[in-house]
Amino acid sequence: MNIFKRARTLYILHRHAIDHDLWAKITEKLTLLQGMTAVEKAHLRELSTLFLYEKEFFGAQELLLTDAMCLTIAIQACLPALGLGLGTGCLSGWTQIIVYPGAFRISRDDTDAAGVVHHQEQALIGESWSRGPLILSWDDVERDMQEQQSGHNVVIHEIAHKLDMLNGSANGYPPLHYRMDVTQWAATLSAAYQALVQQVEHRHRPWIDPYAATNPAEFFAVISECFFCAPETLHAHYADVYQQLKLYYRQDPLRRIC
């Protein structure tokens, strides 16, 4: 980070510091932060401060967003980026966060490989585009906070998509760090994904959200949720996948709960 960028960052951190009481109140509710070191929490607070400064929050359907709601989203959005470096820009390139009161409906036309246009209508709890907004259902953000041991976290899920799309379309292969073995990443995640697809196709109940079998991008997003919210479960079923995510996110959530 050059001297001018560092000076700007320090100015933002000082001028737009998060209220201490509000920070304590929200972080106490987020059990997925338990076990973090003081250094990790301080860095997470810096990232969250910058995130709140750089992003624009909008409440849809007359939802009134409070500082507490925005901070709740910011902390969970920044958690996956905690080990990726303050100057990586991994959460940059987009500014808007749109929050609906609950699940929201989308309507779009998709063209398949044969050129046939299919009209789709879906109810979603989250969506993210490469350069577009992050869209969330507040009901589901709250539900994830209340049921954090379930391994579900819509904010982390959508941020994982954002990270995945840093090198193009979402495909389950985010830009890996120097010295990470691309072949090992691909082999490990592909084997786990194919095994899950087989389970779902044979109507066996998987331990993970079956939505992960939709495609490799959703698999990466769902296992990222598990990595941060249910690391013991992920490690028990996919120890090699856990290791790859540990290398990528440069974090070890399992250590925090031991």
CYANA upper distance limits for C-alpha pairs under 8 A (distance plus 0.5 A):
  1 MET  CA      5 LYS  CA      6.81
  1 MET  CA      6 ARG  CA      6.64
  1 MET  CA     87 GLY  CA      6.59
  2 ASN  CA      6 ARG  CA      6.62
  3 ILE  CA      7 ALA  CA      6.58
  4 PHE  CA      8 ARG  CA      6.78
  5 LYS  CA      9 THR  CA      6.64
  6 ARG  CA     10 LEU  CA      6.66
  7 ALA  CA     11 TYR  CA      6.70
  8 ARG  CA     12 ILE  CA      6.79
  9 THR  CA     13 LEU  CA      6.68
  9 THR  CA     50 LEU  CA      8.22
 10 LEU  CA     14 HIS  CA      6.62
 11 TYR  CA     15 ARG  CA      6.28
 12 ILE  CA     16 HIS  CA      5.97
 12 ILE  CA     17 ALA  CA      7.97
 12 ILE  CA     49 THR  CA      8.32
 12 ILE  CA     50 LEU  CA      7.47
 12 ILE  CA     53 TYR  CA      8.10
 13 LEU  CA     17 ALA  CA      5.84
 13 LEU  CA     46 GLU  CA      7.14
 13 LEU  CA     49 THR  CA      6.87
 13 LEU  CA     50 LEU  CA      7.49
 16 HIS  CA     49 THR  CA      7.52
 16 HIS  CA     53 TYR  CA      7.85
 17 ALA  CA     49 THR  CA      6.88
 18 ILE  CA     22 LEU  CA      7.87
 18 ILE  CA     23 TRP  CA      7.09
 18 ILE  CA     45 ARG  CA      8.41
 18 ILE  CA     49 THR  CA      6.83
 19 ASP  CA     23 TRP  CA      6.65
 20 HIS  CA     24 ALA  CA      6.71
 21 ASP  CA     25 LYS  CA      6.59
 22 LEU  CA     26 ILE  CA      6.73
 22 LEU  CA     68 ALA  CA      7.39
 23 TRP  CA     27 THR  CA      6.53
 23 TRP  CA     71 LEU  CA      8.38
 24 ALA  CA     28 GLU  CA      6.54
 25 LYS  CA     29 LYS  CA      7.30
 26 ILE  CA     30 LEU  CA      7.17
 26 ILE  CA     68 ALA  CA      7.63
 26 ILE  CA     71 LEU  CA      8.06
 26 ILE  CA     72 THR  CA      6.86
 27 THR  CA     31 THR  CA      8.26
 27 THR  CA     33 LEU  CA      7.56
 29 LYS  CA    145 MET  CA      7.76
 30 LEU  CA     34 GLN  CA      8.11
 30 LEU  CA    145 MET  CA      6.87
 30 LEU  CA    148 GLN  CA      8.48
 31 THR  CA    145 MET  CA      8.47
 31 THR  CA    148 GLN  CA      7.50
 32 LEU  CA    148 GLN  CA      7.54
 32 LEU  CA    228 PHE  CA      7.24
 32 LEU  CA    229 CYS  CA      6.24
 34 GLN  CA    256 ARG  CA      7.31
 34 GLN  CA    257 ILE  CA      7.70
 35 GLY  CA    255 ARG  CA      8.41
 35 GLY  CA    256 ARG  CA      4.73
 35 GLY  CA    257 ILE  CA      6.38
 36 MET  CA     40 GLU  CA      6.45
 36 MET  CA     41 LYS  CA      6.89
 36 MET  CA    256 ARG  CA      6.44
 37 THR  CA     41 LYS  CA      6.77
 38 ALA  CA     42 ALA  CA      6.59
 39 VAL  CA     43 HIS  CA      6.70
 40 GLU  CA     44 LEU  CA      6.57
 40 GLU  CA     82 LEU  CA      8.17
 41 LYS  CA     45 ARG  CA      6.60
 42 ALA  CA     46 GLU  CA      6.89
 43 HIS  CA     47 LEU  CA      6.77
 43 HIS  CA     82 LEU  CA      7.64
 44 LEU  CA     48 SER  CA      6.54
 44 LEU  CA     75 ILE  CA      7.61
 44 LEU  CA     78 CYS  CA      7.26
 44 LEU  CA     79 LEU  CA      7.19
 44 LEU  CA     82 LEU  CA      6.70
 45 ARG  CA     49 THR  CA      6.57
 45 ARG  CA     75 ILE  CA      8.09
 46 GLU  CA     50 LEU  CA      6.85
 47 LEU  CA     51 PHE  CA      6.53
 47 LEU  CA     78 CYS  CA      6.69
 47 LEU  CA     82 LEU  CA      8.03
 47 LEU  CA     86 LEU  CA      7.59
 48 SER  CA     52 LEU  CA      6.61
 48 SER  CA     71 LEU  CA      7.93
 48 SER  CA     74 ALA  CA      5.98
 48 SER  CA     75 ILE  CA      6.01
 48 SER  CA     78 CYS  CA      6.60
 49 THR  CA     53 TYR  CA      6.78
 50 LEU  CA     54 GLU  CA      6.57
 51 PHE  CA     55 LYS  CA      6.43
 51 PHE  CA     74 ALA  CA      6.91
 51 PHE  CA     78 CYS  CA      8.07
 52 LEU  CA     56 GLU  CA      8.14
 52 LEU  CA     70 CYS  CA      8.08
 52 LEU  CA     71 LEU  CA      7.90
 52 LEU  CA     74 ALA  CA      7.07
 54 GLU  CA     95 THR  CA      7.14
 55 LYS  CA     94 TRP  CA      8.37
 55 LYS  CA     95 THR  CA      5.08
 55 LYS  CA     96 GLN  CA      6.29
 55 LYS  CA     97 ILE  CA      7.47
 56 GLU  CA     95 THR  CA      6.33
 56 GLU  CA     96 GLN  CA      5.37
 56 GLU  CA     97 ILE  CA      6.55
 57 PHE  CA     65 LEU  CA      8.40
 57 PHE  CA     70 CYS  CA      7.76
 57 PHE  CA     96 GLN  CA      6.58
 57 PHE  CA     97 ILE  CA      5.33
 57 PHE  CA     98 ILE  CA      6.51
 57 PHE  CA     99 VAL  CA      7.99
 58 PHE  CA     65 LEU  CA      7.96
 58 PHE  CA     96 GLN  CA      7.95
 58 PHE  CA     97 ILE  CA      6.67
 58 PHE  CA     98 ILE  CA      5.34
 58 PHE  CA     99 VAL  CA      6.69
 59 GLY  CA     63 LEU  CA      5.21
 59 GLY  CA     64 LEU  CA      6.34
 59 GLY  CA     65 LEU  CA      6.42
 59 GLY  CA     98 ILE  CA      6.44
 59 GLY  CA     99 VAL  CA      5.49
 59 GLY  CA    100 TYR  CA      6.67
 59 GLY  CA    101 PRO  CA      8.46
 60 ALA  CA     98 ILE  CA      7.03
 60 ALA  CA     99 VAL  CA      6.30
 60 ALA  CA    100 TYR  CA      5.40
 60 ALA  CA    101 PRO  CA      7.69
 61 GLN  CA    100 TYR  CA      7.06
 61 GLN  CA    101 PRO  CA      7.69
 63 LEU  CA     99 VAL  CA      8.14
 63 LEU  CA    100 TYR  CA      7.21
 63 LEU  CA    101 PRO  CA      6.51
 65 LEU  CA     69 MET  CA      6.63
 65 LEU  CA     70 CYS  CA      7.36
 66 THR  CA     70 CYS  CA      6.89
 67 ASP  CA     71 LEU  CA      6.57
 68 ALA  CA     72 THR  CA      6.55
 69 MET  CA     73 ILE  CA      6.92
 70 CYS  CA     74 ALA  CA      6.61
 71 LEU  CA     75 ILE  CA      6.55
 72 THR  CA     76 GLN  CA      7.10
 73 ILE  CA     77 ALA  CA      6.54
 73 ILE  CA    141 VAL  CA      8.25
 73 ILE  CA    155 VAL  CA      7.32
 74 ALA  CA     78 CYS  CA      6.57
 75 ILE  CA     79 LEU  CA      6.69
 76 GLN  CA     80 PRO  CA      8.16
 76 GLN  CA    155 VAL  CA      6.73
 76 GLN  CA    156 ILE  CA      6.83
 77 ALA  CA     81 ALA  CA      8.22
 77 ALA  CA    155 VAL  CA      6.38
 77 ALA  CA    156 ILE  CA      6.42
 77 ALA  CA    159 ILE  CA      6.60
 78 CYS  CA     82 LEU  CA      6.75
 79 LEU  CA    156 ILE  CA      8.40
 80 PRO  CA     84 LEU  CA      8.43
 80 PRO  CA    156 ILE  CA      7.50
 80 PRO  CA    159 ILE  CA      8.10
 80 PRO  CA    160 ALA  CA      8.12
 80 PRO  CA    249 TYR  CA      6.98
 81 ALA  CA     85 GLY  CA      7.65
 81 ALA  CA     90 CYS  CA      7.74
 81 ALA  CA     91 LEU  CA      8.18
 81 ALA  CA    249 TYR  CA      7.63
 82 LEU  CA     86 LEU  CA      8.45
 82 LEU  CA    249 TYR  CA      8.24
 82 LEU  CA    251 GLN  CA      8.39
 83 GLY  CA    249 TYR  CA      6.33
 83 GLY  CA    250 ARG  CA      5.50
 83 GLY  CA    251 GLN  CA      6.73
 84 LEU  CA     88 THR  CA      7.20
 84 LEU  CA     90 CYS  CA      8.07
 84 LEU  CA    249 TYR  CA      7.01
 84 LEU  CA    250 ARG  CA      7.47
 89 GLY  CA     93 GLY  CA      8.38
 90 CYS  CA    163 LEU  CA      7.05
 90 CYS  CA    166 LEU  CA      7.84
 91 LEU  CA    162 LYS  CA      8.05
 91 LEU  CA    163 LEU  CA      8.07
 93 GLY  CA    131 ARG  CA      6.41
 94 TRP  CA    130 SER  CA      8.24
 94 TRP  CA    131 ARG  CA      5.65
 94 TRP  CA    132 GLY  CA      6.37
 94 TRP  CA    133 PRO  CA      6.98
 95 THR  CA    132 GLY  CA      8.22
 95 THR  CA    133 PRO  CA      7.14
 96 GLN  CA    132 GLY  CA      7.75
 96 GLN  CA    133 PRO  CA      5.17
 96 GLN  CA    134 LEU  CA      6.90
 97 ILE  CA    133 PRO  CA      5.93
 97 ILE  CA    134 LEU  CA      5.24
 97 ILE  CA    135 ILE  CA      6.32
 97 ILE  CA    136 LEU  CA      8.21
 98 ILE  CA    133 PRO  CA      7.31
 98 ILE  CA    134 LEU  CA      6.73
 98 ILE  CA    135 ILE  CA      5.25
 98 ILE  CA    136 LEU  CA      6.86
 99 VAL  CA    135 ILE  CA      6.35
 99 VAL  CA    136 LEU  CA      5.39
 99 VAL  CA    137 SER  CA      6.29
 99 VAL  CA    138 TRP  CA      6.68
100 TYR  CA    104 PHE  CA      7.30
100 TYR  CA    135 ILE  CA      8.12
100 TYR  CA    136 LEU  CA      6.64
100 TYR  CA    137 SER  CA      5.36
100 TYR  CA    138 TRP  CA      6.46
101 PRO  CA    137 SER  CA      6.28
101 PRO  CA    138 TRP  CA      5.68
101 PRO  CA    139 ASP  CA      6.59
102 GLY  CA    125 ILE  CA      7.58
102 GLY  CA    137 SER  CA      5.10
102 GLY  CA    138 TRP  CA      6.23
102 GLY  CA    139 ASP  CA      5.48
102 GLY  CA    140 ASP  CA      7.45
103 ALA  CA    123 ALA  CA      6.55
103 ALA  CA    124 LEU  CA      5.88
103 ALA  CA    125 ILE  CA      5.21
103 ALA  CA    126 GLY  CA      8.38
103 ALA  CA    137 SER  CA      5.87
103 ALA  CA    139 ASP  CA      8.12
103 ALA  CA    140 ASP  CA      8.36
104 PHE  CA    123 ALA  CA      5.85
104 PHE  CA    124 LEU  CA      5.90
104 PHE  CA    125 ILE  CA      6.98
104 PHE  CA    137 SER  CA      7.71
105 ARG  CA    121 GLU  CA      7.37
105 ARG  CA    122 GLN  CA      5.94
105 ARG  CA    123 ALA  CA      4.79
105 ARG  CA    124 LEU  CA      6.66
106 ILE  CA    120 GLN  CA      8.49
106 ILE  CA    121 GLU  CA      6.09
106 ILE  CA    122 GLN  CA      5.91
106 ILE  CA    123 ALA  CA      6.94
106 ILE  CA    124 LEU  CA      7.94
107 SER  CA    119 HIS  CA      7.89
107 SER  CA    120 GLN  CA      6.20
107 SER  CA    121 GLU  CA      4.96
107 SER  CA    122 GLN  CA      7.20
108 ARG  CA    119 HIS  CA      6.43
108 ARG  CA    120 GLN  CA      5.97
108 ARG  CA    121 GLU  CA      7.16
109 ASP  CA    117 VAL  CA      6.77
109 ASP  CA    118 HIS  CA      6.00
109 ASP  CA    119 HIS  CA      4.95
109 ASP  CA    120 GLN  CA      6.59
110 ASP  CA    117 VAL  CA      6.01
110 ASP  CA    118 HIS  CA      5.72
110 ASP  CA    119 HIS  CA      6.94
110 ASP  CA    120 GLN  CA      7.95
111 THR  CA    115 GLY  CA      6.04
111 THR  CA    116 VAL  CA      5.88
111 THR  CA    117 VAL  CA      4.81
111 THR  CA    118 HIS  CA      6.63
112 ASP  CA    116 VAL  CA      6.01
112 ASP  CA    117 VAL  CA      7.04
112 ASP  CA    118 HIS  CA      8.06
125 ILE  CA    136 LEU  CA      6.36
125 ILE  CA    137 SER  CA      5.44
125 ILE  CA    140 ASP  CA      7.21
125 ILE  CA    154 VAL  CA      7.81
126 GLY  CA    134 LEU  CA      8.13
126 GLY  CA    135 ILE  CA      5.82
126 GLY  CA    136 LEU  CA      4.92
126 GLY  CA    137 SER  CA      6.67
126 GLY  CA    154 VAL  CA      6.88
126 GLY  CA    155 VAL  CA      8.24
126 GLY  CA    158 GLU  CA      7.15
127 GLU  CA    134 LEU  CA      6.64
127 GLU  CA    135 ILE  CA      5.58
127 GLU  CA    136 LEU  CA      7.20
127 GLU  CA    158 GLU  CA      6.78
128 SER  CA    132 GLY  CA      7.40
128 SER  CA    133 PRO  CA      6.61
128 SER  CA    134 LEU  CA      5.17
128 SER  CA    135 ILE  CA      6.66
128 SER  CA    158 GLU  CA      6.32
128 SER  CA    159 ILE  CA      8.23
128 SER  CA    161 HIS  CA      7.31
128 SER  CA    162 LYS  CA      7.20
129 TRP  CA    133 PRO  CA      6.71
129 TRP  CA    134 LEU  CA      7.43
129 TRP  CA    162 LYS  CA      7.57
130 SER  CA    162 LYS  CA      6.61
130 SER  CA    165 MET  CA      6.30
130 SER  CA    166 LEU  CA      7.88
130 SER  CA    169 SER  CA      8.18
134 LEU  CA    158 GLU  CA      7.74
136 LEU  CA    140 ASP  CA      8.43
136 LEU  CA    141 VAL  CA      8.07
136 LEU  CA    154 VAL  CA      7.93
136 LEU  CA    155 VAL  CA      7.82
137 SER  CA    141 VAL  CA      6.90
138 TRP  CA    142 GLU  CA      6.66
139 ASP  CA    143 ARG  CA      6.62
140 ASP  CA    144 ASP  CA      6.49
140 ASP  CA    154 VAL  CA      7.46
141 VAL  CA    145 MET  CA      7.00
141 VAL  CA    153 ASN  CA      7.63
141 VAL  CA    154 VAL  CA      6.88
141 VAL  CA    155 VAL  CA      7.51
142 GLU  CA    146 GLN  CA      6.92
143 ARG  CA    147 GLU  CA      6.62
144 ASP  CA    148 GLN  CA      5.91
144 ASP  CA    150 SER  CA      8.39
144 ASP  CA    152 HIS  CA      6.57
144 ASP  CA    153 ASN  CA      5.96
144 ASP  CA    154 VAL  CA      7.88
145 MET  CA    153 ASN  CA      8.48
147 GLU  CA    152 HIS  CA      8.43
148 GLN  CA    152 HIS  CA      7.28
148 GLN  CA    153 ASN  CA      8.06
148 GLN  CA    229 CYS  CA      6.71
149 GLN  CA    229 CYS  CA      6.75
149 GLN  CA    230 ALA  CA      6.49
150 SER  CA    229 CYS  CA      7.91
150 SER  CA    230 ALA  CA      7.47
151 GLY  CA    225 GLU  CA      6.48
151 GLY  CA    226 CYS  CA      5.23
151 GLY  CA    228 PHE  CA      8.28
151 GLY  CA    229 CYS  CA      5.27
151 GLY  CA    230 ALA  CA      5.34
152 HIS  CA    222 VAL  CA      8.29
152 HIS  CA    225 GLU  CA      6.32
152 HIS  CA    226 CYS  CA      7.34
152 HIS  CA    229 CYS  CA      7.45
153 ASN  CA    157 HIS  CA      6.61
153 ASN  CA    225 GLU  CA      6.16
153 ASN  CA    229 CYS  CA      7.91
154 VAL  CA    158 GLU  CA      6.72
154 VAL  CA    225 GLU  CA      8.37
155 VAL  CA    159 ILE  CA      6.69
156 ILE  CA    160 ALA  CA      6.49
156 ILE  CA    221 ALA  CA      8.16
156 ILE  CA    224 SER  CA      7.62
156 ILE  CA    225 GLU  CA      6.33
157 HIS  CA    161 HIS  CA      7.15
157 HIS  CA    221 ALA  CA      5.34
157 HIS  CA    222 VAL  CA      6.65
157 HIS  CA    224 SER  CA      7.23
157 HIS  CA    225 GLU  CA      6.26
158 GLU  CA    162 LYS  CA      6.93
158 GLU  CA    221 ALA  CA      7.59
159 ILE  CA    163 LEU  CA      6.75
160 ALA  CA    164 ASP  CA      6.53
160 ALA  CA    220 PHE  CA      7.81
160 ALA  CA    221 ALA  CA      5.67
160 ALA  CA    224 SER  CA      7.20
161 HIS  CA    165 MET  CA      6.67
161 HIS  CA    170 ALA  CA      6.84
161 HIS  CA    217 ALA  CA      7.64
161 HIS  CA    218 GLU  CA      8.47
161 HIS  CA    221 ALA  CA      6.64
162 LYS  CA    166 LEU  CA      7.14
163 LEU  CA    174 PRO  CA      6.56
163 LEU  CA    175 PRO  CA      8.46
164 ASP  CA    168 GLY  CA      8.27
164 ASP  CA    169 SER  CA      7.96
164 ASP  CA    170 ALA  CA      5.82
164 ASP  CA    171 ASN  CA      7.40
164 ASP  CA    172 GLY  CA      6.63
164 ASP  CA    173 TYR  CA      6.52
164 ASP  CA    174 PRO  CA      4.56
164 ASP  CA    175 PRO  CA      7.72
164 ASP  CA    217 ALA  CA      8.04
165 MET  CA    169 SER  CA      5.53
165 MET  CA    170 ALA  CA      5.32
165 MET  CA    171 ASN  CA      8.25
165 MET  CA    174 PRO  CA      7.11
166 LEU  CA    174 PRO  CA      7.10
166 LEU  CA    175 PRO  CA      7.29
167 ASN  CA    174 PRO  CA      6.96
167 ASN  CA    175 PRO  CA      6.43
170 ALA  CA    174 PRO  CA      8.45
170 ALA  CA    217 ALA  CA      5.95
171 ASN  CA    215 ASN  CA      8.32
171 ASN  CA    216 PRO  CA      6.13
171 ASN  CA    217 ALA  CA      4.95
172 GLY  CA    216 PRO  CA      5.44
172 GLY  CA    217 ALA  CA      4.64
172 GLY  CA    218 GLU  CA      7.85
172 GLY  CA    219 PHE  CA      7.53
172 GLY  CA    220 PHE  CA      5.66
172 GLY  CA    221 ALA  CA      8.30
173 TYR  CA    186 ALA  CA      8.22
173 TYR  CA    217 ALA  CA      8.27
176 LEU  CA    180 MET  CA      6.80
176 LEU  CA    182 VAL  CA      7.80
176 LEU  CA    248 TYR  CA      6.97
177 HIS  CA    248 TYR  CA      7.27
180 MET  CA    185 TRP  CA      8.48
180 MET  CA    247 LEU  CA      7.94
180 MET  CA    248 TYR  CA      8.40
181 ASP  CA    185 TRP  CA      6.78
182 VAL  CA    186 ALA  CA      6.66
183 THR  CA    187 ALA  CA      6.56
184 GLN  CA    188 THR  CA      6.42
185 TRP  CA    189 LEU  CA      6.59
185 TRP  CA    244 GLN  CA      6.87
186 ALA  CA    190 SER  CA      6.21
187 ALA  CA    191 ALA  CA      6.49
188 THR  CA    192 ALA  CA      6.91
188 THR  CA    240 ASP  CA      7.18
188 THR  CA    241 VAL  CA      6.67
188 THR  CA    244 GLN  CA      8.40
189 LEU  CA    193 TYR  CA      6.48
189 LEU  CA    241 VAL  CA      6.72
190 SER  CA    194 GLN  CA      6.52
190 SER  CA    216 PRO  CA      8.26
191 ALA  CA    195 ALA  CA      6.65
192 ALA  CA    196 LEU  CA      6.75
192 ALA  CA    238 TYR  CA      7.89
192 ALA  CA    241 VAL  CA      8.10
193 TYR  CA    197 VAL  CA      6.73
193 TYR  CA    212 ALA  CA      8.45
193 TYR  CA    213 ALA  CA      7.20
193 TYR  CA    216 PRO  CA      7.43
193 TYR  CA    219 PHE  CA      7.23
194 GLN  CA    198 GLN  CA      6.74
195 ALA  CA    199 GLN  CA      6.86
196 LEU  CA    200 VAL  CA      6.78
196 LEU  CA    206 PRO  CA      7.63
196 LEU  CA    210 PRO  CA      8.32
196 LEU  CA    212 ALA  CA      8.48
196 LEU  CA    213 ALA  CA      6.65
197 VAL  CA    201 GLU  CA      6.53
197 VAL  CA    213 ALA  CA      5.72
198 GLN  CA    202 HIS  CA      6.63
199 GLN  CA    203 ARG  CA      6.69
199 GLN  CA    204 HIS  CA      5.57
199 GLN  CA    205 ARG  CA      7.59
199 GLN  CA    206 PRO  CA      7.05
200 VAL  CA    204 HIS  CA      6.19
200 VAL  CA    205 ARG  CA      7.44
200 VAL  CA    206 PRO  CA      7.58
200 VAL  CA    210 PRO  CA      7.26
200 VAL  CA    213 ALA  CA      7.83
206 PRO  CA    210 PRO  CA      7.04
208 ILE  CA    212 ALA  CA      7.97
209 ASP  CA    222 VAL  CA      7.79
210 PRO  CA    214 THR  CA      8.26
211 TYR  CA    218 GLU  CA      7.58
211 TYR  CA    219 PHE  CA      8.17
211 TYR  CA    222 VAL  CA      8.37
212 ALA  CA    216 PRO  CA      8.14
212 ALA  CA    218 GLU  CA      5.57
212 ALA  CA    219 PHE  CA      4.59
212 ALA  CA    220 PHE  CA      8.10
212 ALA  CA    221 ALA  CA      8.18
212 ALA  CA    222 VAL  CA      6.21
212 ALA  CA    223 ILE  CA      8.24
213 ALA  CA    218 GLU  CA      7.66
213 ALA  CA    219 PHE  CA      6.62
214 THR  CA    218 GLU  CA      6.73
214 THR  CA    219 PHE  CA      7.76
215 ASN  CA    219 PHE  CA      6.76
216 PRO  CA    220 PHE  CA      6.70
217 ALA  CA    221 ALA  CA      6.86
218 GLU  CA    222 VAL  CA      6.51
219 PHE  CA    223 ILE  CA      6.59
220 PHE  CA    224 SER  CA      6.55
221 ALA  CA    225 GLU  CA      6.95
222 VAL  CA    226 CYS  CA      6.97
223 ILE  CA    227 PHE  CA      6.46
223 ILE  CA    234 LEU  CA      7.99
224 SER  CA    228 PHE  CA      7.03
224 SER  CA    245 LEU  CA      8.04
225 GLU  CA    229 CYS  CA      6.42
225 GLU  CA    230 ALA  CA      8.16
226 CYS  CA    230 ALA  CA      5.18
226 CYS  CA    231 PRO  CA      6.40
226 CYS  CA    233 THR  CA      8.06
226 CYS  CA    234 LEU  CA      6.58
227 PHE  CA    231 PRO  CA      5.18
227 PHE  CA    234 LEU  CA      6.82
227 PHE  CA    242 TYR  CA      7.36
227 PHE  CA    245 LEU  CA      7.90
227 PHE  CA    253 PRO  CA      7.53
228 PHE  CA    253 PRO  CA      6.46
230 ALA  CA    234 LEU  CA      6.90
231 PRO  CA    235 HIS  CA      6.45
231 PRO  CA    242 TYR  CA      8.33
231 PRO  CA    253 PRO  CA      6.65
231 PRO  CA    254 LEU  CA      5.87
232 GLU  CA    236 ALA  CA      6.57
232 GLU  CA    254 LEU  CA      6.72
233 THR  CA    237 HIS  CA      6.87
234 LEU  CA    238 TYR  CA      6.03
234 LEU  CA    239 ALA  CA      7.40
234 LEU  CA    242 TYR  CA      6.96
235 HIS  CA    239 ALA  CA      4.80
235 HIS  CA    240 ASP  CA      8.24
235 HIS  CA    241 VAL  CA      8.20
235 HIS  CA    242 TYR  CA      6.05
238 TYR  CA    242 TYR  CA      6.63
239 ALA  CA    243 GLN  CA      6.80
240 ASP  CA    244 GLN  CA      6.95
241 VAL  CA    245 LEU  CA      6.81
242 TYR  CA    246 LYS  CA      6.54
243 GLN  CA    247 LEU  CA      6.80
244 GLN  CA    248 TYR  CA      6.72
245 LEU  CA    249 TYR  CA      6.31
245 LEU  CA    250 ARG  CA      8.27
246 LYS  CA    250 ARG  CA      5.88
246 LYS  CA    251 GLN  CA      5.91
246 LYS  CA    252 ASP  CA      6.22
247 LEU  CA    251 GLN  CA      7.88
252 ASP  CA    256 ARG  CA      7.61
253 PRO  CA    257 ILE  CA      7.43
254 LEU  CA    258 CYS  CA      6.96
